[in-house]
């Protein structure tokens, strides 16, 4: 049973989401503020974290900043509807996905299941090699680990998924639509900039922006040397 942590000070929403997600077979735990959220997330007991952006004691972005120094657990941010700045900042700081509030439990469940399903599929591709190596980057899908040269490459769950898709198609242009379906397990929404923000973060972590090229109007290309 997959474990989900809700970090939100809205008691009524938390109760609703807990009841709905539990009925769908998830093991759900919740905490009401950011400070408690950091402590609970860093126990390493959870498969997905749902994190509200506005909370007492410590807001969601500060929670994410603290957590990302020690954990790559998938994080879905709950953001105010229409607040694009918070969404982009959250993605830049390492959030895997976001859902605008007010959200329906069904929509949130779909996002959680997409993250869980993609991580499972990545490790179960029996026809795939144990590692994928292109240029000086190597991915180990079963372990969900990556290296650049001899150094570990710390990626969030979504960043790993995107890089895996690009590297499996190294030397080919991959459209944002394909990346969204194969890496995020959902269709690309109109005006959704999350793919671009995640790619920017991956480039920064690779330390070589030329490894992933933007093909304007078409998508992205991982360079095959």
Buried (B, 14 or more C-beta within 10 A) or exposed (E): EBEBBBBBBBEEBBEEBBEBBEEEEBBBBBBBBBBBBBEBBBEEEBBBBBBBBBBEBBBBBBBBBBBBEEBBBBBBBBBBEEBEEBBBBBBBBBBBBBBBBEBEBEEBBEBBBBBBEBBEEBEEEEEBEEBBEBBBBBBBBBEBBBBBEEEEBBBBBBBBBBBBBBBBBBEEBBBBEBBBBBBBBBEBEEEBBBBBBBBBBBBEBBEBEEBBBBEEEEBBBBBEE
